Amino acid sequence: MIKDLDIQVIKHPLTFRNPAQTSRDVLLEKPTWFVVAQNAQGCVGIGECSLIPGLSPEHPLRAQRALNELASGNTLDPNKMTAQYPAVKFAAEMALVDLLGGGDRTLFPSPFTAGEALPINGLVWMDDFSAMLAQVESLLDQGFKTIKVKVGQHDFKGECEFLEAVRKLAPSSQFSLRLDANGAFDGDSFGAISKKLDRLSDFSPHSLEQPIRPGQWDRLAQICSSSPIPIALDEELIGVNDSKIRQGLLAWIKPAYIVLKPSLLGGFAESGDWIDCAREANVGWWITSALESNIGLNAIAQWTADALIDTPPEDRLPQGLGTGGLFTNNIPSPLCIADGTLRLLDNPQAWDTNTILK
């Protein structure tokens, strides 16, 4: 905790280059605020509060109110912030860590800062099948070895035909395929879900995220125990804020993986606790963004590299961190994507706070 800070909250809605179709909505703009904290010595730390409408627990107006209260208190103490505002809590934690590190973009002393690259997956945005297949071709041309595709939003037969086309371009012997249902199979019976999973297993996917909506532990445990595809939990983790309940969730459902979005879970410390719980339960994990700007993406990427420091390179799963180019009004980045990996530029400069404060 640091007291007697000058804290400013800068509203900076992120504008998508192209309408971003999700399983819940079509996004044109994304609510975002920067928390800029300066100490008496003039050092500046920057955090980001980034929301996904329809998924983040905070309503934008409530988040704005909580951020204003944070600024008026002149103190960064994430531990005193309510779990009802995970993105606000994360913004405070990010700014605090940045400030303690000297405000130079290097938040964690991880191998990432020494030039090590993080493998990431390439995301295929929802569209018609021909446009999605063009996205796959582009991602392969960029060197991605792991492709992530949303399922359950189109006609299932058409989706399977699309996945057949994907596997012709990206055979399972060379490329990994992640599927994400975002709860789309929720209205199906267990038998119908089982048939869909059997069919999808023909495409040798690495995993399938969140087949049904969260909060149905017994039903999800049944799916995990019988699925031919390893199941990953994503939205299921949101709002589960107690370590013992987290342990109980993993022990009961027994997923193969969990997918961690720090902006939706309350930040680095809360995500780190999830990782500890996953390791105890022998559950795999990876980190993904919640479509933050380059400020948040940089912080999450460095923290992810630090979290992986004791994991042998051959055991590190590709992360979901390749979102920096989505916006027309993003902040200049210290990161770049090359050959399907995320890495720091050779000589990243300190954040231009004057640009952020405009």
VMD Tcl script that draws the C-alpha trace (Angstrom):
set ca {
  {0.00 0.00 0.00}
  {1.22 3.52 -0.85}
  {-0.41 6.62 0.61}
  {-0.43 10.34 -0.27}
  {-0.60 9.81 -4.01}
  {-1.97 12.06 -6.68}
  {-4.39 9.72 -8.48}
  {-6.17 10.60 -11.69}
  {-8.78 8.52 -13.49}
  {-8.73 8.95 -17.27}
  {-11.70 7.67 -19.25}
  {-10.47 6.19 -22.53}
  {-13.10 4.07 -24.33}
  {-11.37 1.74 -26.77}
  {-12.76 1.82 -30.32}
  {-12.63 -1.41 -32.32}
  {-11.15 -1.22 -35.82}
  {-13.94 -3.54 -36.95}
  {-17.14 -4.51 -35.15}
  {-16.17 -7.33 -32.80}
  {-18.81 -10.04 -32.69}
  {-18.80 -12.05 -29.46}
  {-21.14 -14.76 -28.22}
  {-23.05 -12.06 -26.32}
  {-23.04 -8.96 -28.50}
  {-21.35 -6.99 -31.25}
  {-18.86 -4.55 -29.73}
  {-18.01 -1.23 -31.33}
  {-16.44 0.31 -28.23}
  {-15.11 -1.00 -24.94}
  {-15.39 0.85 -21.57}
  {-11.86 1.57 -20.34}
  {-10.23 3.84 -17.76}
  {-6.60 4.44 -16.85}
  {-5.59 4.94 -13.24}
  {-2.55 7.24 -13.15}
  {-0.90 7.46 -9.72}
  {2.03 9.76 -8.97}
  {4.04 9.80 -5.74}
  {5.82 12.74 -4.10}
  {9.02 11.94 -6.02}
  {7.25 12.26 -9.37}
  {7.23 8.55 -10.20}
  {4.10 7.48 -12.09}
  {2.35 4.12 -12.05}
  {-0.44 3.28 -14.49}
  {-3.23 0.75 -14.18}
  {-6.13 -0.12 -16.43}
  {-9.77 -0.85 -15.66}
  {-11.20 -2.60 -18.70}
  {-14.73 -4.01 -18.95}
  {-16.42 -6.45 -21.33}
  {-20.10 -5.47 -21.49}
  {-22.31 -8.41 -20.59}
  {-19.47 -10.38 -18.99}
  {-17.68 -8.13 -16.48}
  {-19.40 -8.06 -13.06}
  {-19.18 -4.25 -12.96}
  {-21.61 -1.99 -14.73}
  {-19.68 0.91 -16.30}
  {-21.40 3.54 -14.15}
  {-20.63 1.64 -10.97}
  {-17.04 1.11 -12.09}
  {-16.68 4.84 -12.75}
  {-18.00 5.59 -9.27}
  {-15.61 3.11 -7.65}
  {-12.67 4.55 -9.59}
  {-13.55 8.08 -8.48}
  {-13.63 6.89 -4.87}
  {-10.23 5.29 -5.38}
  {-8.81 8.56 -6.72}
  {-10.25 10.64 -3.88}
  {-8.62 8.38 -1.29}
  {-5.08 9.11 -2.57}
  {-4.11 5.52 -1.72}
  {-3.54 2.34 -3.70}
  {-4.53 -0.66 -1.60}
  {-6.08 -3.47 -3.67}
  {-6.64 -5.59 -0.53}
  {-9.22 -3.12 0.73}
  {-11.24 -3.16 -2.48}
  {-14.40 -5.21 -2.77}
  {-14.45 -8.35 -4.89}
  {-17.58 -6.99 -6.58}
  {-15.31 -4.74 -8.66}
  {-12.59 -7.07 -10.02}
  {-11.53 -4.78 -12.89}
  {-11.28 -1.76 -10.58}
  {-9.28 -3.82 -8.09}
  {-6.99 -4.96 -10.88}
  {-6.44 -1.38 -12.04}
  {-5.34 -0.38 -8.53}
  {-3.06 -3.40 -8.24}
  {-1.53 -2.80 -11.67}
  {-0.82 0.85 -10.90}
  {0.66 -0.09 -7.54}
  {2.98 -2.73 -9.00}
  {4.03 -0.34 -11.76}
  {4.73 2.40 -9.23}
  {6.76 0.09 -6.99}
  {8.76 -0.99 -10.04}
  {9.70 2.57 -10.94}
  {7.03 3.22 -13.55}
  {9.11 2.01 -16.50}
  {6.74 -0.59 -18.00}
  {8.79 -3.45 -16.53}
  {6.47 -4.63 -13.79}
  {8.02 -8.04 -13.10}
  {11.63 -9.34 -13.22}
  {10.67 -12.22 -15.50}
  {12.48 -13.91 -18.42}
  {10.10 -11.98 -20.68}
  {12.06 -8.80 -19.99}
  {15.25 -10.50 -21.19}
  {13.90 -11.30 -24.63}
  {12.06 -14.56 -24.05}
  {8.90 -14.93 -26.16}
  {5.49 -16.11 -24.99}
  {3.69 -18.47 -27.39}
  {0.11 -17.27 -27.90}
  {-2.96 -18.53 -29.71}
  {-4.44 -16.80 -32.73}
  {-8.11 -15.96 -32.24}
  {-10.65 -16.36 -35.05}
  {-13.38 -13.74 -34.60}
  {-16.95 -14.80 -35.27}
  {-18.15 -14.06 -38.80}
  {-19.48 -16.00 -41.76}
  {-17.54 -19.16 -42.49}
  {-15.66 -17.83 -45.51}
  {-14.43 -14.81 -43.58}
  {-13.46 -16.99 -40.63}
  {-11.50 -19.31 -42.90}
  {-9.68 -16.29 -44.32}
  {-8.78 -15.34 -40.74}
  {-7.35 -18.83 -40.18}
  {-5.22 -18.52 -43.30}
  {-3.95 -15.13 -42.12}
  {-3.09 -16.47 -38.67}
  {-1.19 -19.38 -40.17}
  {0.72 -16.98 -42.42}
  {1.69 -15.04 -39.28}
  {3.23 -18.15 -37.75}
  {0.60 -19.13 -35.20}
  {0.69 -22.78 -34.16}
  {-2.44 -22.65 -31.99}
  {-5.76 -21.46 -33.40}
  {-8.80 -20.68 -31.26}
  {-12.30 -20.93 -32.74}
  {-15.71 -20.15 -31.23}
  {-18.35 -22.84 -31.66}
  {-22.05 -23.06 -30.95}
  {-23.04 -19.79 -32.58}
  {-23.73 -21.11 -36.09}
  {-25.52 -24.13 -37.49}
  {-23.67 -27.10 -35.98}
  {-23.37 -28.98 -39.28}
  {-21.92 -25.87 -40.90}
  {-19.48 -25.45 -38.02}
  {-18.25 -28.99 -38.48}
  {-17.75 -28.41 -42.19}
  {-15.81 -25.27 -41.31}
  {-13.64 -27.18 -38.85}
  {-12.94 -29.79 -41.52}
  {-11.69 -26.98 -43.74}
  {-9.58 -25.62 -40.86}
  {-7.97 -29.01 -40.34}
  {-7.09 -29.23 -44.03}
  {-5.20 -25.95 -43.66}
  {-3.86 -26.74 -40.19}
  {-3.48 -30.52 -39.70}
  {-3.50 -31.81 -36.13}
  {0.04 -33.16 -36.52}
  {1.34 -29.60 -36.79}
  {-1.25 -27.26 -35.26}
  {-3.26 -27.11 -32.07}
  {-6.96 -26.21 -32.19}
  {-8.79 -24.67 -29.24}
  {-12.60 -24.49 -29.21}
  {-14.70 -22.14 -27.10}
  {-18.45 -22.61 -26.70}
  {-19.06 -19.70 -24.29}
  {-21.94 -21.68 -22.77}
  {-23.64 -22.19 -26.15}
  {-24.61 -25.83 -25.45}
  {-26.56 -24.89 -22.34}
  {-29.99 -25.56 -23.87}
  {-29.06 -29.06 -25.04}
  {-29.69 -32.25 -23.12}
  {-26.74 -34.23 -21.80}
  {-27.21 -36.70 -24.65}
  {-27.23 -33.95 -27.26}
  {-24.10 -32.37 -25.78}
  {-22.36 -35.75 -25.76}
  {-23.15 -36.23 -29.46}
  {-21.78 -32.77 -30.27}
  {-18.61 -33.41 -28.28}
  {-18.13 -36.75 -30.01}
  {-18.43 -35.07 -33.40}
  {-16.13 -32.21 -32.44}
  {-13.54 -34.70 -31.20}
  {-13.11 -35.79 -34.84}
  {-11.12 -32.58 -35.32}
  {-8.63 -33.45 -32.55}
  {-9.12 -30.25 -30.54}
  {-6.79 -29.46 -27.69}
  {-9.69 -28.35 -25.48}
  {-13.20 -26.94 -25.36}
  {-13.95 -23.97 -23.13}
  {-17.14 -23.56 -21.12}
  {-19.66 -25.84 -22.91}
  {-22.56 -24.68 -20.70}
  {-23.30 -21.56 -18.70}
  {-21.60 -21.18 -15.31}
  {-23.09 -22.15 -11.97}
  {-24.08 -25.73 -12.82}
  {-21.39 -27.71 -11.05}
  {-23.09 -31.12 -11.14}
  {-23.96 -30.88 -14.82}
  {-20.53 -29.61 -15.76}
  {-18.84 -32.33 -13.71}
  {-20.85 -34.92 -15.66}
  {-19.74 -33.38 -18.95}
  {-16.08 -33.24 -17.88}
  {-16.08 -36.88 -16.75}
  {-17.45 -38.19 -20.05}
  {-16.17 -35.76 -22.67}
  {-13.70 -37.04 -25.28}
  {-12.40 -33.46 -25.43}
  {-10.57 -31.93 -22.44}
  {-12.84 -29.28 -20.91}
  {-11.57 -25.85 -19.83}
  {-13.43 -23.51 -17.46}
  {-13.55 -19.79 -18.23}
  {-16.68 -17.84 -17.23}
  {-17.16 -20.44 -14.45}
  {-14.36 -18.77 -12.48}
  {-15.89 -15.28 -12.37}
  {-17.18 -14.31 -8.95}
  {-15.61 -17.28 -7.15}
  {-13.56 -15.26 -4.69}
  {-12.70 -17.66 -1.85}
  {-9.77 -20.08 -2.02}
  {-11.66 -22.93 -0.39}
  {-14.57 -22.55 -2.78}
  {-12.10 -22.46 -5.67}
  {-10.56 -25.69 -4.45}
  {-13.98 -27.23 -4.06}
  {-15.01 -26.18 -7.57}
  {-11.95 -27.80 -9.14}
  {-12.27 -30.93 -7.00}
  {-15.96 -31.36 -7.86}
  {-15.99 -30.46 -11.58}
  {-12.52 -31.85 -12.38}
  {-11.82 -29.80 -15.52}
  {-8.70 -30.39 -17.55}
  {-7.86 -26.67 -17.67}
  {-8.85 -23.27 -16.36}
  {-8.59 -20.03 -18.34}
  {-7.68 -16.94 -16.31}
  {-8.61 -13.35 -17.16}
  {-7.14 -11.08 -14.44}
  {-9.55 -8.23 -15.25}
  {-12.49 -10.52 -14.51}
  {-10.99 -12.27 -11.50}
  {-9.63 -9.32 -9.51}
  {-6.03 -9.03 -10.65}
  {-2.67 -10.72 -10.27}
  {-2.99 -11.94 -6.69}
  {-6.43 -13.47 -7.25}
  {-5.34 -15.10 -10.51}
  {-2.22 -16.38 -8.77}
  {-4.41 -18.03 -6.14}
  {-6.35 -19.76 -8.91}
  {-3.05 -21.05 -10.30}
  {-2.07 -22.40 -6.88}
  {-5.44 -24.15 -6.62}
  {-5.06 -25.56 -10.13}
  {-1.60 -26.92 -9.42}
  {-2.83 -28.64 -6.28}
  {-5.67 -30.21 -8.27}
  {-3.40 -31.17 -11.22}
  {-5.38 -28.89 -13.52}
  {-3.68 -27.06 -16.38}
  {-4.07 -23.32 -16.93}
  {-3.38 -20.46 -19.27}
  {-3.85 -16.70 -19.13}
  {-5.88 -14.61 -21.53}
  {-6.70 -10.95 -21.85}
  {-10.10 -9.33 -21.47}
  {-9.36 -7.19 -24.54}
  {-7.36 -4.62 -22.59}
  {-5.38 -1.83 -24.17}
  {-1.63 -2.22 -24.54}
  {-1.19 -0.97 -20.98}
  {-3.13 -3.86 -19.51}
  {-1.84 -6.32 -22.07}
  {1.76 -5.42 -21.24}
  {1.17 -5.90 -17.51}
  {-0.62 -9.21 -17.97}
  {2.03 -10.52 -20.37}
  {4.86 -9.73 -17.96}
  {2.99 -11.26 -15.03}
  {2.23 -14.36 -17.11}
  {5.90 -14.81 -17.97}
  {6.73 -14.47 -14.28}
  {4.06 -17.04 -13.36}
  {5.60 -19.47 -15.87}
  {9.17 -19.01 -14.65}
  {9.31 -22.44 -12.96}
  {7.49 -24.24 -15.79}
  {9.77 -25.90 -18.36}
  {9.36 -24.28 -21.79}
  {8.05 -27.52 -23.32}
  {5.23 -27.60 -20.74}
  {4.06 -24.01 -21.23}
  {0.70 -23.73 -22.92}
  {0.11 -20.96 -25.46}
  {-1.48 -17.94 -23.82}
  {-4.40 -15.84 -25.05}
  {-2.65 -12.49 -25.25}
  {-2.64 -11.39 -28.88}
  {-5.20 -8.55 -28.78}
  {-3.09 -5.40 -29.04}
  {-4.03 -4.53 -32.62}
  {-7.82 -4.49 -32.22}
  {-8.29 -0.79 -31.51}
  {-7.95 2.46 -33.44}
  {-7.04 4.49 -30.33}
  {-4.73 2.15 -28.46}
  {-1.70 3.33 -26.49}
  {1.70 2.70 -28.17}
  {2.92 -0.71 -27.12}
  {6.23 -2.08 -25.83}
  {5.12 -5.44 -27.26}
  {5.16 -7.04 -30.67}
  {3.84 -10.28 -32.14}
  {6.20 -12.38 -34.24}
  {5.88 -15.99 -35.41}
  {2.90 -16.65 -33.15}
  {4.64 -15.33 -30.05}
  {4.40 -12.20 -27.95}
  {7.62 -10.45 -26.94}
  {8.94 -7.14 -25.68}
  {10.53 -4.74 -28.10}
  {14.30 -4.50 -27.75}
  {14.24 -1.01 -26.27}
  {10.78 -0.22 -24.87}
  {10.49 3.32 -23.56}
  {8.59 4.53 -20.51}
  {4.90 5.26 -21.00}
  {4.25 8.67 -22.44}
  {1.96 9.84 -19.64}
  {1.28 13.11 -21.45}
  {-0.38 11.12 -24.23}
  {-2.46 9.17 -21.73}
  {-3.53 12.29 -19.84}
  {-4.80 14.13 -22.93}
}
mol new
graphics top color blue
foreach p $ca { graphics top sphere $p radius 0.5 }
foreach p [lrange $ca 0 end-1] q [lrange $ca 1 end] { graphics top cylinder $p $q radius 0.2 }
display resetview
